[in-house]
Amino acid sequence: MSFKLFRRDALGNFILFKRIMFIVFGMVAQYRFKVMNNTRIEGSEHIKKLPRRQVLIVSNHQTYFADVTLMLITFFSIKNGHTDRLGNLFSLLNASFRIYFVAAVETMKSGLIPKLFGTVGGILVKRTWREKGKDIKREVDTSDTENIGIALRDGWVITFPQGTTKPFAPGRKGTAHIIKQYKPIVIPIVIDGFRRAFDKKGMFIKKKGVKITMRVKPPLLIDYDAEPEVILDQIMHAIEQSEEYHPTYWKGEENDDTDA
């Protein structure tokens, strides 16, 4: 019994604590997505067919925490037999503990709630291009990449290739290098509506009744021997953040996006 109580996941987080956090955060999230807003999910069938390990979820990014939260409770719901909809409390009680997500150290240490949220499966990485609101240039920490590899060998990893909530920001090659190195199955997800419903962190409600969507696409056919730039272009197109999806692309207007 004591062994089960103190069991840890691949990154050293206590499973019992994760279970508690999934229930607590999950109940709040279900209320926000099911009751306070109009959430629509598509593509559950692509999740149902996935193996238990070596899966990389790539998505566009709109808030710090709400995006990941919806993905987690959606995956739990699908595991428990719900198709294209969020499940009930039982889905949280019967959650999967082998789902991890990549997040910046700076973001996850910005307060008590982010710190707690990080313990449910956060893979904390140091940004190589930005820190404390300033542009920097730093070498990749190999331990960050190794932790992502550990998580992939244990289960699924959620990552946001742009590394920012700014729409149509360029993707970071680190995601492509991880794909080349670990050769996971890559599942693209496209989300929308989070900016209208939540604040930038995704912790507070800005507006109720917002249409929130999450579309799961089929696995990408990746050439793991291709150059990182080619793989990154494929990902950015799949998550609909490439140039041709930008609303100004067809108007010939200058891109004036701001971080929101």
N, C-alpha and C positions, 0 to 999 in steps of 0.2 A: 504493500500500500504506500509506504513512504517513498519508494522508487517512483511510482506513478505521480505522486503529489509534486515531486521535485524534478520531473522530467523537463527537459529543455528542447527547443527547436535547434536547427542547424547553426543558428547565429548566437545561441546561448540564452535566448529569452525563455522564461518559465512558461510552460504550456498552460498551467493553471491560471496564471495572471493574464495570459492572452485570452483565455476563455472568458474571464470576467470582463475584460476590456471590450471584447467583441459584443458581449451582451449589453453592456452599458452604452457604449458608443452606437451600437447597432440599433437599439431601441429608439434613441434620439434621432438617428438618421432615417429610420423607417417612417417615423412620424413626419419628419421634414419632407421626405420625398413622396410618401404615399398620401398624406393628408394635407400638408400645407402647399404642396406644389403638384403639378400635373406631369408625372414622370412616365416616359415611354421608352421601352427597351426593345431592341430588335437584334436578331442574330444569335439567340441562345443556342441554336443547334450547333453552331461552330464551337461553342465552349464544351458542350456535352461530349464531343468526339475527341477531346484532347487527352493525352496521357497525363499521368500524375506528376511527371517531372520534365525538365528541359523545355519549359514554355516561357517565352518572353512576350509580355503584353506591351505594345507601344501605343501611345495615345497623344492627342493634343492636350493642352493644359490650360485650365481657366481659373482655378483657385488652388490654394495650397493643399487643403485637406478634403474638401467636399468631393472632388473628383475621385480620389482613391476610395473614399468611404462608400460611394455609390457602387464602384466596381466590386469592392469586397462583399457587400451585402447582396449584390446581384449574383456573384459567383456562389455564395452560400445558398441562395434561393434555387439556382439551377441544380446544384448538388442535391437538393432535397425535392427535386421533381417539378419545380415551377418553370414554366416556359414564357419568356418575354414579359415577366412580371416579378415584382418583389414578393417574397414569401412572408410568413408569419414569424412569431417568436421562436418556433421550433427550428427554423432555419438558422437562427443565431445560436441555439443550443447545440445544433449539430453542424457547427462551422468547420471549415478546413483550416488547419494550422500550418500548411505548407505554402502559403501565399505571402510573398514579400514585396516591398516596394522601395524604389530608389528615391532618396530625399537628401537635400542639402543639409549638412550639419548645422549651418547657420539658422535655417528655417526650423529645424526640429528642436533646437535648444532655445527658442525664443519665448518660452513660457511653460508653465506647468502642464497645460493640456497638450501642447505639441510634444512635450517630453513623454507623457503617458502614451500618446498615440504612436510615438516611435517604437514603443516596446511591443506593439502587436505585429511587428514584422518589418520595421524600417531598416533599410541598408543605408547608413549615413555616409555620404561622400563629400569630399571637399571640392567646391567649384574651382575650376582652373582658370576661369575668365572673370569672375566677379566675386567680391566679398565686401560686406557692409556697405553696399550701395556704390562701390567704386570698382572701376575696371582694373583687373590685375592680369598677370601672366604667370602661371604656376605649373610646374610639371605634374603629370598625373601621379597620384599616390597608388602604387601597385597593390597595396592592401585593399583599396576600394574595389578594384577589379577582381581581386581574389575573393572578396566577400560576395560579390555578385555571382561568381562562378559557384561558390559553395551553395548559395541559395538556389541557383538553377539546378544543381545536381540533386537538391532536396525537393524542389517543387516548382512553383511559378514565380516569376518576377514581373512587377509592373514598373515601367519606366516612361518618362516623358522626354523624348529626344531633344526638345527645344530647351529644356532646363529653365524655362521662364513661363509666366502666364501671359506674356505679350503675344497677341495673335500674329501669326505669320512670321514669327522670329525664325532665324535660320536654325536648322538642326545642328547638333553637336556630333562630331565624328566618333566620339567615345562609344555611342550606341552601336555604330557600325563595326567598330573594332571588337566589341564584346560579342557581336553576332558572328564575326569571322573566327574568333577564338574558341567560343563554346558551342557554336552551331545549334542553337535552340530552334524550336518551332516558333515562328513569329506571327502573332495575332494582332492586327491593327484594330483600334477602337476610335471612333469619332464621337465626341461629346459636344453638347451645345446647351445653352440656357443658364449655365452656372453663374456667369457674370451678372446676369439680370436678377437672379434669385439671392445670391450671397455676396458678402463683402469679399475683398481680395483674398483673405485667409480661408474663406469658406466656413467660418465659425459662426457668423451672425447672419440672420435673415435680412435682406434688403427689401424684398418684395415677395408677396405670396401669390399663389396661383400661376406661377410661371411655367411654361412648357419646357421641361428638361428632357433631353434625348440622349440616349446612349446606343450607338450602333456598332455591333460587333461584326467585323468582316471575316471572310475566310482566311486561312493561313496563307502567308505570302510564299511564293516560289522563289526562294533565295539562292543565288549562286554564291556560295560561301567563298569561292576563290576570286570573286570580283573585287575591284578596288573599293576601299571604304566609301569614296565619293559616290560610286554607283549604288551601293547598298543604301546609303543615306538618302539619295534622291528617291529611291523606290519607297522607302519608309515615309518620307515627307509627302509623297503623292498619296500613299495609302491612307494617311491620317488627315488628308485634305488640307495640308498646310504649305503646299508647294505654290509656286508663283501663279499657276493657271487657276487656282482656286481663290486667289485674292480678289476681292470685289473691285479693286481699281485696275486690275489687269486688263479687263475688257473695256475700260473707259480711258485708258492712257493717262490716268491721274497719278500724282506722286503719292507714295506710301507714307502716311503720317501717323501710323499706329502709335499708341501710347500704352504703357503697361497699365492694365486695368484689372 
